[in-house]
C-alpha cells in the first residue's frame, strides 16, 4: 500500500508511514512559485552584510556560540596536560631526576602518553559522530556526549598514577570527538551566509577560553606542593557539561538536518526560532534549503562513509582533511605546550605560568580580531598570509635559539612563541574551521567533518610525540630550535593551500556544490560566476 505526503507530494511505502525518513523535494525544482522563493531566499542572503545578518539573527549567533563552546572542554584538557608537566608538585610526584638539572621532569614517554591518550579517544569519537548525528541529529548527539563527559571526568580526578590518568584522558577523548565533529557543522547551518565565517571562527575562541581558564587555575595553584595543585584544575572540568547540557536541550535542531530527514514543519519552526520571524522570509529560506537538499539528494541516497571518497566528494574530503591536519604544522603545538616551552627557553617556572596566562588572553583577543578579518578578506587569503607569517616567525625563533644563550635571547624566544600563537589564533586557526564547514556538502557534512577531524588526530598524535621529544631535556632538548622544523612544515602547508584551497566566501551551499561538480580549479573559484537559477 502507498500513502501520499500531502505536504511534499512524495510517495511513501506503508512501512515508511509514521516514520522520519529521508524525503526528497522534487517539486521545489519544478514548481515555479517554490523555485522563485528559493531564488529570492538565496539572493536575500547574498545581499545581507555581517552587521545586518547579526541584527536579524541574534539567536542564531547565540545558539552557534553555545554549540561551539562545547570545544572548551577539549581545549581545557589539552592545555591542562601541557601545564601538568610543568607543575612542580606534579613533577615531584610522577617525575624523575635528570642529570645536570634541578628538580624533576616527567619522562618523555609519559608526557607523550598524556597528550596523545585524549586524542586517541577523540579519534574514536569523530568516527562515531557522523553515523550517530545522521540518525539522532546534532542536539541529541551532543547531549549524549555531555553526559558521557560528566562520567569520564571521575576517572581522571581520582587517578593515583600516570597510567590511570592516561586511561581517564583516553575515555574523556571520546565525547571530545563528538563535540569537535558536530560544532562547526551545526554553527555553519544555523546562521545566514554572511555570518558563517565569524560564527565558525568562535571554535578557536573556545580553545582560547579553555586556555585562559587553565592558565589562571594552574598559575594560582602552581606553588602548592600537594596533590590539589593538579586535582583542583581537573575538578574544574565539571563546571561545563551540565549547564551546556541544559542549554543544548533548549536549542533548535539544524533546519538543514530536519529538511534532509523530511521534517519540514519542524524545520520551518527551527528557522523561525533562529531569527526568521517574517513568514515570507522563513518560507523563502525553507525553499532555498529544500532546493539545495534536493540537488544533493539526486547524487545519492542515505549518506555513508564510502560516499566521502566517491566522485567530486573525494576532492572536498581531501581539502577538509588537509585543512584539519595542517593545524598541527604551523606553530599550534608550541601554543599547546606553551608553559613547558617557556621553561625550556630559560624562563623561570613562575614567570612561565604568567606568560602562559598572558599568551592565552592574547589568543582570545586574536580570535575576536578574526571576526572582522573574515568579513573583509577571503578564506584563502587569510589562510595563506597567516601561514606565511608564522613560517617566517618560526624560522626567526630557530635563529634566536641558535645563537649563544643569554637573558635577552631567552625572552626573545618566549616573545616569539607568544606572537606565533597570536597569529595562529587570529588567522589560520579560526579560518580553518570556516573552510572545513563550508567545503563539505550538506548531505555528507556530519560525516566529512568527523573524518576531517580524524585526519587532524592522525597528524597530531605522532607530532605530539615529536614536539615532546624536541622540547624535553630527556629527549632532544632543542627548545626554540624546533622553530626550524615547524617553519619547514608551515611552508609545505602554504604550498598545498596555494594550489588546492578554493575560495568559498560569499558562496551558498548550492553554489559550492555546482563549482565542485563542474571541477573548477581552486584558483578560479572566486572568479567563476554561477547563475542563481543553475541547479547543476
N, C-alpha and C positions, 0 to 999 in steps of 0.2 A: 504493500500500500504506500501511497505517497500523500503528503500534505504540503500545501504551499505556504511559504512565509509571506504574509500579506505585505510586510514592510519592504522586503527586498526582492520579492519575486523569484527567489531561488527555490528549486525543488529539493526536498529533503526526503530521505527514506524514513520508514516507520521507526527504525532503530535510532535515528538522529533526533526525532521529535522530542522536545523537552530537555535536550542536552545542549551544552555550549560546544559548538563545533566551528572549525574554520569556515567562514562564509564568504563567498565571492560577491562582488557588487558590479556585475557587468552593465547594469542599467546606467551607472554614472558615466560610462563611456559612450552610450548611445542615446540617452535621454538628454535633449538639448538644454532643458532647464537645470538639471543636476550638473551637467558638464559646465554650463555657464557659471553656476555657483562655485564649482571647483576652480575655474579660471579666476573668478573675482577674488576668491579667498587667497589664492596664491599671489595675485597682484597686490592685494592689500598687505600681505606680509612683506613683500619686496619694498613697498612704499614706506613701511614703518622704520624709523631710526631707533637707536637703542633707548633713548630717553622716552620716546612715545610708547614704545613697547613695554618699558618698565612701569610707566604710569597706568597703562591699560591692563597689565598682567602682574600686579604686585604679589598676588597669592601664588601664582606660578613660580615666581622667583623664590618665595619663601619655601615652598614645597621642594623645589630643586635643591636649595641650600640644605634643607633638613636631610634629604636623602644623601647628599654628598658628605654631610657631617658624619655619617657612619664611618667614613675613612679615617676619622680622627683616632679610632681605636687601633687600626693597623699602624698608623703613624706613631701613636703614643708608645706602643710596644716596641717598634723598631728602634726609636730613639732611646727608649728606656734601656734596651740591651746595650746600645752603644755607650750609654753613661755608666751602666753597671761595671763594665770592665775598667772604668776609671775611678770608681768609688774606693777609697782606701779600706773601708770596712769590708766590702765585698772582696777586694783583692786579698786582704789578710785571711778571710775565711776560706776562700777557694783557690788562692793563687800559689805561686811557687817563687822561691828566691832566684834571682838572676845574677850571675857573677858580674861584678863591676857596677851594679845598680842598687840604689836604696829601695827599701820596701819590697813589695810583692808584685807579681804580674800574672794575670790569667793566661795559662798556656794557649798557644795559637789554636790548637785543635778544639779547645772548648770555646774560645771566642767565636770561631767559625760555626761551631755547632749551635751556639745560642742565636747567632744571626741567621743561620740557614734553616733551623728547625721550623720556625714560624712560616718561612717562605715555602718550605716543602708542604706544610699543611695547607697553605693558601693555594698551592699548585693543584692540590686535590679539589679544593673548594671551587676554583674557577671552572673546572670541567663539570662539576655538579650544577653550577649556576645556570647554564644555558637550558638544559632539559627541564630543570625544576621551574625556572622562570617561565618557559614556554607553556608549562602546564598550570602553574599557580598564579602567575603574574608577579610584578615587581614587589608589590606591597607584602603579600603573604610570604614570599621567599625571604624578604628582608626581616620580617617579624620572626620567622623561624630561626634565622641566623642570629638575631639578637638574643633570643632565648638560649641558644647554644653557647653564645659568648658568655653570658652570665654564669653558666655551669662550668665552663672550662677554666675560668679565672681562678677557681678554687684550687686547682692543681698547682698552678704557678705560685699562688700566695702561700700555700702550705709546704712547698717544696723544701727539702732539707739537704739537697745535693744538686750538683750541676746536672746530673743525669735526669733527675725528676723535673727540674726546671726546664730542661730541654724538651722533655716529653710534653710538659704543660704548654710550652710555646708552640709546639707542633699542632696540638689539638686546638689551640686558640686560632691557629692559622686557617683552619677550615672555614669558619664564618668570615674571616677577612676576605677570603677568595670570593665568597658570595657578595660581600659589600662592594668590592672593587670592580666586579664584573657588572653589577647592576646599576651602580650610581651614575656613571657617565651616560649610560643608555637612557635611564629614566630622566635625568636632567635635560638631555637633548630633546626628549619627546614631549615634555610638558610646557616648554616655553616657545614663544614665537621665534622666527628665523633670526631676527636682529639680536636676540638675547642668548643664542646658543653658545657663542664664544665666551661671554662673560660668565654664564651660569655653569658651564662645564669646567671653566677655569677655577671655580671655587673648590674643586677637588684638591688642587695644590694648596689652597688656603687651609683646607682641613689638615693637610700634612703639617703646615706651619703651626696651626693651633695646637696640635698634638705635641709638636716640638717645643713650643713655648711652655706648655704645662709641665712637660718632663724636665725641661731645663730649670724651671723655677723650683720644682719639687726636689730634684737631685742637688741643686745648689743649696737649698735650705737644709738638706739632710746629709751633705757630703762630709761634714765634720763629725757626725755621730760615729761612735765606734762600735755600735752593736748591730744586730740583725735588722732593726727597724729602719736603718739607713736605706735598705732596699725593699723591705716588706711594705712600708707605708706607701712609697710610689707605686708598688704593684697593686695595693688595695684601691688606689685612685681609679683603676680601670672600671670598678663597679659604678662609678659616677655616671657613666654614659649609657649603658644598654637599656635600662628600664625607662628613663624619660624618653629616649628615642623610640622605644617600642610603642609607647602610648601615642606619640606624635605620628609615627608611620601608620598606625592603625587608623588614625583620623584622616590620613592623606588620601587624595583621589588617585585611582589607578591611572596609568598612562592611557589616554584615549586611543593611541595607535595600537596598543596591545588589545584593547577591548574591541576595536573595529576588526582587527585581524581574526578575532575569535567570534565574530558575528554578534557582538553585544552592542548593537547600535544605539539603543536608548540609553544605556549606561555610559557609552562614550560621549553622547551629547550632554548628559548631566556632568560628566567629568570636565568637558570643555567649558561649560558654564561656570563650574566651580573654580577653574583655573583663570578666569577673567573675562570670558566672552559673554557678558551679560545681555548684549543685544541679540534678539532672536535671529535676526537676519545674518549677523556676523557669525554666530555659532553654527548656523546651518551651512554657511559657506566654508567655514573651517572643517566641518564634518565632511562635506563633499570633497574638499581638497585631499583630506586624508584617505577617504574611500577610493579616490582616483589613483593615488599612489599605491595603496594596498592592492588594488585590482591589477595594475600594471605589473607589479612584482609577482602576484599570485599566478599570472599567466606563465611565469617562468618555472613554476614548481609548486607542489602542494605543501604538506606539513614539513617544516624545515628539519634537517638532520645535520650532524657534524660533517658528513660527506659532502653536503652542498657547498661547504666553505671552500672546497678545492675544485669546484666544477666551473667551467666557463669563465666569465668575467669576474665572478666572485672570488676566484683564486687570486686575482690581482688585488682586489680590495682586502682580502685576508692578509696577503703578504705585506701590504702597506701598514696595516694595523699592527701586525707582529713586529715589523721593523721599528715603528714609532715607539711601541712599548719597550722593546729591547734596548733601543738607543738611549733611554733614560739612564741606563747604568754606565754609559760610556763617556759622559761629558761633565764629570765632576760631582755627580749626585752622591756617589759612595763616600766622598770626602765629607759631604754635609751630614750623612747618616752616622758617621763616626767622628763628628766634629770635636768633641771634648778630648777623645783619645788622640786625635790628630794634633790638637793644640799642645797636649802634653809631650808628644813625640817631637814637636817643633821646638821644644825647650821652654815652654811656658809652665809656670807653677800650677799645681793642682787646683788651688782655689781660683786663680786667675783664669784657668782653662774653663771652669764651670761658669764664671762670669761672662767670658767671651762667648760661650755656647748660648747663654741666655740672650745676649745681645744679637748673636747670629740668628737665633730663632725669631726674634722680634723683627729684625730687618727682612727676613724671608716673608713675614706676614705683610710688611709694607710693600715688598716687591710684588706679592700676589695681588694686592689692591691696585698697583700700577698696571698690572696685566689687563685689567678690565678695559680701560680706555685704549690701551695698545691694540686689543683685539677688535675694537671698533674702528680704529684709524688705519691699521695695516692688515695685510692678508696673512693667513695662517703660514703659508710657505715663507713669506718674507720674514716674519718674526722668528720662525724656527731656524732659518739659515743664518740670520745675523746673530741670534743668540748663541748658536753653536760655534760660529766663527770667533765670537768674542771670548767664549770660555776656552776654546782651543788655545788662543793667544795667551790668556791668563794662566792656563795650566803649564804651558812651556816656560812662562816667566817664573812660576812657582818652582819649577825644576831647576832653573838657573840660580835662583836665590838660595836653594838648598845645596847647590854645588860649590858655592864659594865658601871661604873659611867662616866657621860658625862664630857669630857674635850676638850680643843682645839685640842689635838692630836687625840682623838677618832673621833672628827668631821671630820678632814681631812682624817683620815683612812677610814671612811665610804665613803667620796667623792671619794677618790682614788680607792677604791674597785668598786664603781659604774662605774668609767671610765674603769677599767680593764675588768669588766663584759661585758660592751658594746663593748670593743675592741675584746674580744674573740668571742662574738656573731657575730660581723661584719666580722670576718676572717674565721669562721668555719661553724657552723650550720646555720647561716643566709643565706649566698650565696649558700652553698651546698644544702640547701633545695629546692631552685629554680631549680637547676640542676636535682635533684632527681624527682621533680614534672614533669619537661619537658620530662624526659627520660622514666618515668614509664608508661605514657598513651600510648595507641595505636594511630597510625596516624589517623585512621578513626574517633576516638572519642576525639581527642586532644582538639579541641576548646571547647567541652562540658565539658570534665573532668577537665581542668584547671579552668574553671569557677565555677564548682560545688565544686572543691577543695578549691578555694578561699572563696566560701560561707561558707565552714566549718571553715575557718580562722575567718570570721566575727562572726559566731555563737559562737565561743570560745572567741573571743576578746571583744565583746560588754559587756557581764557580767564581764569579767576580768578587763576591763577599770573602771567599777563602783567599783569593789573590790579594784583595785590599788588606785583610788582616795580616797576611804574610808580609806584605810590603811595609806595614807600619809597625808591627810588633818587634820588640827587641829580641824575642826568641825566634823571630823569622829573619827577614832580610834587612830590617831596620833601615829602610830607605827614607822614612819621614817625607819631607817635601819633594824629594826626588821622584816620588810616584807621579808628580805632575807631567813628567816626560811620557809615562805610559798612558795616562788618561788624556793627555793632549793629542797623542797619536790616534787613540780610538775616537776622539771627538772629530778629528779630521776625516776619518772613514765615514762617520755618521753624516758629516756635511756633504761629502761626495755622493753618498747614496741618496740623500734628500734632494740634492740639486737635480739629479737625473730622474728620480722616480716619484717625488712627492707632488701631487696635484694641488691646485688652489681651489678650495671649495667654499670660500667666503661668499656670502650672498646667494648661494645655490640652495634651492629647495631640494628635498629628498627625491622628488620626481626628476629634476634636472640632473642631479648626481647619477641616478640610475641610467638616464639616457646617455650621459657623457661616457660612463664606463662601458655601457653596452655598445657604443659606437667606437670604442677603443681609441679614444682621443689621447694623444701623447700628453704626459704630465705637464710639460711646459706650455701647452696650448689650452689647458682647461680654462684659464682666466679669460682668454680672448675669444673662445668659441661661443657663438650665440645659439641658444636653444629657444625655439619659439614656444610661447606659453600654451599653445594648442597641441604641441607634439606629445605623442604618447610613447614613441619608440625612436 
